Amino acid sequence: MTERLDQIDRHLLDDYQRNFPLVPRPFAVLGRNLGLNEGEVIARLAALQARGQISRVGATVRPNTAGASTLAAMAVPEDRIEEVAALVNAEAGVNHSYLRENAWNLWFVATAADAEALAAQLARLRKVTGLEILDLRLVRAFNIDLGFALCGPRAQMAPRPAPDMMVLRPEDRPILQALSSGLPLVSQPYLHLAQRLERTEGDIIARIAALSAAEILTRVGVIVRHRAVGWTSNAMVVWDVAAPQIAAAGVSLAALPGISLCYQRVTLPDVWPYPLYSMIHARTRAEALAVLEQAKALPELAGATPQVLFSTRCFKQSGALLTQERAA
């Protein structure tokens, strides 16, 4: 479907997934770069959002900086998938959920304002579904920036430094939630946000810049829904890497072109023993499997056995819940 986008829409999706202009009229800057006026840029982004090809213009927040999150999985009987997925997605803090090819078939990311709220959310889901939930907390991130070029060859992702938590202020949380939910598609989106929060436009722009520099925001820009633009063969690959090799394997795997996410999570012995996770986003299954073969050939992964979980259905994709304000 990427090829069905016209050239300008492709530029909007490819060129502005990060480094979005932090100026009072950002869409005017995009317009000057693309040969459009401000209104035309806003209209195009609104149309992409209406078609489900982008989720928002905003930001992604580094996990477990301003809130709490986990990757969770459930083994759902086939005849209960619709029912259980609806119950999971009714939780406001669930921001991603997918059906994947595995006995543990329903995977979701649960987010909350704090660890206590996250635990309560998982407890509610266990109670209403009657099913066990794998709670797979993040240990270490090797690459958590899902922004990649949709056209042309895949590039190697640069390693990211650890976040500087000293920069984060209590009053930043509403800004982070607004960016996670999406900026309004208006001429002066930062001013609109500032007025809602009873702050100044300059203060909002300065705080977004500071949070980006501190790696608390992993990127600010157009958040693409990859399945909707043709990247439909996406696989989560988990690896049973021995503890002493995890760090080296994660760094090497994250640098491989075609690997879109890479991180370490806790293991659950005898249930889910895989500490290293990677995501492959591809347009075809063959393309995804070709990337997997390159990953298996990495010296740092010698002897590791991967489990490949292709996503077959996306139930939900939205921004993280960082406050208690968003309703289910």
C-alpha positions in Angstrom: 0.0 0.0 0.0 2.9 2.4 0.4 3.2 2.6 -3.4 -0.5 3.8 -3.5 0.5 6.9 -1.6 1.4 9.9 -3.7 4.9 11.4 -3.5 4.0 14.1 -1.0 2.3 11.7 1.4 5.3 9.4 1.2 7.5 12.3 2.2 5.2 13.1 5.1 5.5 9.6 6.3 9.2 9.0 5.6 10.7 12.4 6.5 8.9 13.4 9.6 8.7 10.4 11.8 11.2 12.1 14.1 12.8 15.6 14.5 9.4 17.3 14.1 9.8 21.1 14.1 9.6 22.6 17.6 8.5 26.0 16.4 5.1 27.8 16.8 3.9 26.8 13.3 5.4 23.4 12.6 3.1 22.5 9.7 4.1 25.7 7.9 7.7 24.5 8.1 6.7 21.1 6.6 4.8 23.0 3.9 7.8 25.1 2.9 9.8 21.9 2.6 7.2 20.1 0.5 6.0 23.0 -1.7 2.6 23.2 0.1 0.8 25.7 2.2 0.2 25.1 5.9 -3.5 24.2 5.4 -2.6 21.6 2.7 -0.2 19.9 5.1 -2.7 19.8 7.9 -5.4 18.4 5.5 -3.1 15.7 4.2 -2.2 14.6 7.7 -5.8 14.6 8.8 -6.7 12.4 5.8 -3.8 10.0 6.6 -5.2 9.8 10.1 -8.8 9.3 9.0 -7.6 6.4 6.8 -5.8 4.8 9.7 -2.4 5.2 8.1 -1.0 7.3 10.9 -2.1 7.1 14.6 -1.2 10.7 15.4 1.3 13.5 15.1 2.9 13.5 18.6 5.6 11.5 20.3 6.6 8.1 21.8 7.6 8.1 25.4 10.5 5.8 26.5 9.0 2.9 28.5 9.1 3.2 32.3 10.2 6.8 32.5 7.1 8.7 33.1 4.8 5.8 33.8 4.9 2.0 34.1 4.4 -0.6 31.3 4.8 -4.2 30.5 4.4 -6.6 27.6 1.8 -9.3 28.4 0.5 -12.4 26.8 -2.4 -14.8 27.1 -3.1 -18.2 25.8 -6.7 -17.7 24.5 -8.8 -20.6 23.2 -9.7 -20.0 19.6 -13.5 -19.7 20.3 -12.8 -17.0 22.9 -10.5 -14.7 20.9 -13.0 -12.0 20.1 -14.4 -12.0 23.6 -11.1 -11.8 25.4 -9.6 -9.3 22.9 -12.6 -7.0 23.6 -12.1 -7.3 27.3 -8.3 -6.6 27.0 -8.9 -3.6 24.7 -11.5 -2.1 27.0 -8.7 -1.3 29.4 -7.6 2.3 28.8 -4.0 1.4 29.5 -3.7 -1.2 26.8 -2.3 0.6 23.9 -1.2 -2.2 21.6 -2.7 -5.6 21.2 -2.0 -8.3 18.5 -3.0 -11.9 17.7 0.2 -13.9 17.1 1.1 -17.4 15.8 1.8 -19.2 19.1 0.0 -21.0 21.9 0.4 -17.7 23.8 -1.5 -16.0 21.1 -2.9 -12.7 22.4 -0.1 -10.1 23.1 -0.6 -6.6 24.4 1.3 -3.7 25.9 -0.2 -2.5 29.2 0.6 1.0 30.4 -0.3 3.0 33.5 0.6 6.0 35.5 2.5 3.9 38.1 3.4 0.3 39.0 0.4 0.0 41.4 -2.1 1.0 38.7 -0.4 -1.4 36.2 -0.7 -4.3 38.6 -4.4 -3.5 39.3 -5.0 -3.4 35.5 -3.5 -6.9 35.0 -5.4 -8.2 38.0 -8.7 -7.0 36.5 -7.9 -8.7 33.3 -7.1 -12.0 35.0 -10.4 -11.8 36.9 -12.7 -10.9 34.0 -11.1 -13.4 31.6 -10.2 -16.3 34.0 -6.9 -16.7 32.1 -3.3 -16.5 33.1 -1.2 -13.5 31.9 2.5 -13.5 31.3 3.9 -10.3 32.7 7.1 -9.7 30.9 8.7 -6.5 32.2 11.4 -4.6 30.4 14.9 -5.1 31.6 17.0 -3.3 29.0 16.3 -1.5 25.7 18.7 -1.9 22.8 16.5 -0.2 20.2 13.0 1.1 21.0 12.6 3.6 18.1 10.1 2.2 15.7 10.7 5.0 13.1 12.1 3.6 9.9 12.1 4.5 6.2 9.1 3.0 4.4 10.8 3.4 1.0 14.3 2.3 -0.1 16.7 0.1 1.8 16.5 -0.4 5.5 19.2 1.5 7.5 21.1 0.4 10.6 19.6 1.9 13.7 22.0 3.9 15.8 22.3 2.9 19.5 20.5 5.2 21.9 21.9 6.5 25.2 20.2 5.9 28.5 17.5 8.5 29.5 18.5 11.4 31.8 15.8 11.1 34.4 17.1 14.2 36.2 15.4 16.3 33.4 11.9 14.9 34.1 9.7 17.2 36.2 6.3 16.4 37.7 4.6 19.0 35.6 5.9 17.3 32.4 3.5 14.4 32.8 0.5 16.2 31.1 2.7 17.2 28.2 3.9 13.6 27.8 0.3 12.4 27.9 -0.7 14.9 25.3 2.1 13.9 23.0 1.3 10.3 23.5 -2.4 10.9 22.6 -1.5 13.2 19.7 -1.2 16.9 19.0 -4.2 18.7 17.4 -3.9 19.2 13.7 -4.1 23.0 13.8 -1.8 25.9 12.8 -0.3 26.3 16.3 -0.6 22.9 18.0 1.9 23.9 20.8 -0.1 27.0 21.6 -3.3 24.9 21.7 -1.7 22.6 24.2 -0.3 25.4 26.2 -3.7 27.1 26.6 -5.2 23.8 27.7 -2.6 23.3 30.3 -2.5 27.0 31.3 1.1 27.4 30.4 3.0 29.4 27.7 3.7 28.2 24.2 7.4 28.8 24.7 7.4 26.7 27.9 5.7 23.8 26.1 8.2 23.9 23.2 11.2 24.2 25.6 10.0 21.2 27.7 9.5 19.0 24.6 13.0 19.9 23.4 14.5 19.1 26.8 12.6 15.8 27.1 13.7 14.8 23.6 17.4 15.6 24.4 17.1 13.6 27.6 15.9 10.5 25.6 12.6 10.5 27.6 10.9 11.1 24.3 12.3 8.6 21.9 11.0 10.6 18.9 8.6 13.5 18.1 6.8 13.3 14.7 4.4 11.4 12.6 3.5 8.0 14.2 2.9 5.6 11.3 0.6 2.5 11.5 2.8 0.2 9.5 0.2 -2.5 8.7 -2.0 0.1 7.1 0.7 1.3 4.7 1.7 -2.2 3.5 4.1 -3.5 6.2 1.8 -6.5 7.0 4.3 -9.3 7.6 5.5 -8.4 11.1 7.1 -10.9 13.5 8.2 -10.8 17.1 11.2 -13.1 17.4 12.3 -14.2 20.8 15.7 -15.7 21.5 16.8 -18.1 24.3 20.2 -16.4 24.8 22.3 -17.3 27.8 22.6 -14.5 30.4 26.3 -13.7 29.8 25.6 -13.2 26.0 22.5 -11.1 26.2 24.2 -7.7 26.1 26.4 -8.5 23.1 23.6 -10.3 21.3 21.2 -7.4 21.9 23.7 -4.7 20.6 24.5 -6.8 17.5 20.8 -7.7 16.8 19.6 -4.1 17.2 22.2 -2.9 14.6 21.0 -5.3 11.9 19.0 -3.5 9.2 15.4 -4.8 9.2 15.3 -5.2 13.0 12.9 -2.5 14.1 12.9 -3.1 17.9 15.2 -5.0 20.2 15.1 -5.3 24.0 15.6 -7.7 27.0 12.7 -8.7 29.2 12.3 -10.9 32.3 11.9 -14.6 31.8 9.4 -17.0 33.4 11.3 -20.3 33.8 9.5 -23.4 32.5 6.8 -21.1 30.9 8.5 -18.4 28.8 12.3 -18.7 29.0 13.2 -16.1 26.3 15.1 -13.0 27.5 15.9 -11.3 24.2 13.2 -9.9 21.9 13.3 -8.4 18.4 10.7 -7.2 16.0 10.9 -7.5 12.2 8.6 -5.3 10.2 8.4 -6.4 6.5 6.1 -6.2 3.5 6.1 -10.0 2.9 6.7 -13.1 5.0 9.6 -14.0 2.7 11.2 -10.6 3.4 10.8 -11.0 7.1 12.3 -14.5 7.0 15.3 -13.2 5.1 16.0 -10.7 7.8 15.6 -13.6 10.4 18.2 -15.6 8.5 20.7 -12.7 8.7 20.0 -12.5 12.4 20.6 -16.2 13.0 23.9 -15.8 11.3 25.2 -13.2 13.8 28.1 -14.6 15.8 26.7 -13.2 19.0 23.5 -15.4 18.5 25.4 -18.6 17.8 23.6 -21.4 19.5 20.5 -19.4 20.3 17.1 -20.9 19.2 14.6 -18.3 18.0 10.8 -18.6 18.3 9.0 -16.7 15.5 5.6 -15.2 16.3 4.1 -13.6 13.2 1.3 -11.1 13.9 -1.9 -12.1 12.2 -4.2 -9.4 13.4 -3.9 -5.9 15.1 -6.7 -5.3 17.6 -5.5 -1.9 19.0 -2.8 0.6 18.5 -2.7 3.9 20.4 -0.5 6.0 22.6 0.6 5.0 26.1 -1.4 5.9 29.3 0.7 8.0 31.5 -2.0 9.6 33.7 -5.2 8.5 35.3 -7.2 10.9 33.1 -8.0 8.9 29.9 -11.3 7.0 30.1 -11.6 3.4 28.9 
